[in-house]
Amino acid sequence: MIEKVYNMTDSKEKMVEMLILDENVHYIHMIFNKGEGLPEHFSNSNVYMTVLRGILSIGLGEQEIHEYEKGTVLKIPFNTKMNHVGNKHDELLEITVVKAPAPEKMKKIE
């Protein structure tokens, strides 16, 4: 087999699943129930965030919190402050996060 296959977990519980962490890209799958999310942090690469289901609430830099629905893809630049990343709604939030290039490569580019 030439390809390598990765499977996302189907869950209704909070999870942060590191699917691919290699020298090229980081591909992360996340699920959050109402009131769950990530702590404030700065992006350590270019981040591409896709909303698979639910509504994502996110504050970037110093701007107010915005909300994004299923089917939205966000491109977040390197070293952007990310806060209030999570789910404020009853419906389950499921997202994927792609970091490209992989964060280790970003350190070499700087």
C-alpha positions as CSV (number, residue, x, y, z in Angstrom):
1,M,0.0,0.0,0.0
2,I,1.4,3.4,-1.0
3,E,-0.9,5.5,1.0
4,K,-1.1,5.8,4.7
5,V,-4.7,5.9,6.1
6,Y,-5.8,7.9,9.1
7,N,-9.3,7.6,10.6
8,M,-11.0,10.3,12.7
9,T,-12.8,9.1,15.8
10,D,-16.6,9.6,15.8
11,S,-17.4,10.7,19.3
12,K,-19.8,12.9,21.3
13,E,-17.2,13.5,24.0
14,K,-14.6,16.2,24.1
15,M,-11.4,15.2,22.3
16,V,-8.3,16.6,20.7
17,E,-7.0,13.9,18.3
18,M,-3.6,14.4,16.7
19,L,-4.0,12.5,13.5
20,I,-0.9,13.6,11.6
21,L,2.2,15.1,13.2
22,D,5.0,14.9,10.7
23,E,7.6,17.2,9.2
24,N,5.2,18.5,6.6
25,V,1.9,19.2,8.3
26,H,0.0,18.8,11.6
27,Y,-3.6,17.6,11.1
28,I,-5.7,17.7,14.3
29,H,-9.4,16.7,14.8
30,M,-11.3,18.3,17.7
31,I,-14.7,17.8,19.2
32,F,-16.2,20.1,21.9
33,N,-19.5,20.1,23.7
34,K,-21.1,23.4,24.9
35,G,-18.8,25.3,27.2
36,E,-15.6,23.4,26.1
37,G,-12.7,24.7,24.0
38,L,-9.0,25.6,24.0
39,P,-7.1,27.9,26.3
40,E,-5.8,31.2,24.9
41,H,-2.6,30.7,22.8
42,F,-0.7,32.0,19.8
43,S,-0.8,30.1,16.5
44,N,2.6,28.4,16.0
45,S,2.2,28.1,12.2
46,N,-0.3,29.1,9.6
47,V,-3.6,27.5,10.7
48,Y,-6.4,26.3,8.5
49,M,-9.5,25.6,10.6
50,T,-12.6,23.8,9.1
51,V,-15.9,23.6,10.9
52,L,-17.4,20.2,10.2
53,R,-20.5,20.6,12.4
54,G,-21.8,23.0,14.9
55,I,-20.8,26.7,15.4
56,L,-17.2,27.7,16.2
57,S,-16.7,30.7,18.5
58,I,-13.3,32.3,18.2
59,G,-11.6,35.6,19.0
60,L,-8.4,36.5,17.1
61,G,-5.9,39.2,18.0
62,E,-7.8,41.9,19.9
63,Q,-11.0,41.6,17.9
64,E,-14.3,40.5,19.4
65,I,-15.5,36.9,19.2
66,H,-16.9,35.8,15.8
67,E,-18.9,32.7,15.1
68,Y,-18.6,30.4,12.1
69,E,-21.0,27.7,11.0
70,K,-20.5,24.3,9.4
71,G,-18.7,24.4,6.1
72,T,-16.5,27.4,7.0
73,V,-12.8,27.3,6.5
74,L,-10.7,29.9,8.4
75,K,-7.1,30.8,7.5
76,I,-5.3,32.2,10.6
77,P,-1.8,33.6,10.2
78,F,1.3,32.5,12.1
79,N,1.7,34.1,15.6
80,T,-2.0,35.2,15.9
81,K,-3.4,35.4,19.4
82,M,-6.3,32.9,19.6
83,N,-8.8,33.2,22.5
84,H,-12.2,31.9,23.3
85,V,-11.8,29.1,20.8
86,G,-14.7,26.7,21.4
87,N,-18.4,25.9,21.6
88,K,-21.0,28.3,23.1
89,H,-23.9,26.4,21.7
90,D,-25.9,23.3,22.4
91,E,-25.0,21.5,19.2
92,L,-21.7,19.5,19.2
93,L,-18.8,21.4,17.6
94,E,-16.4,19.4,15.4
95,I,-13.4,21.0,13.7
96,T,-10.2,20.1,11.9
97,V,-7.1,22.1,12.3
98,V,-4.3,22.0,9.7
99,K,-1.0,23.6,10.6
100,A,1.2,24.2,7.5
101,P,4.1,24.1,7.4
102,A,4.5,21.9,10.5
103,P,5.4,24.1,13.5
104,E,8.9,22.8,13.7
105,K,9.5,24.1,10.2
106,M,8.1,27.6,11.1
107,K,10.9,27.9,13.7
108,K,13.5,27.3,11.0
109,I,11.8,29.9,8.6
110,E,11.8,32.7,11.2
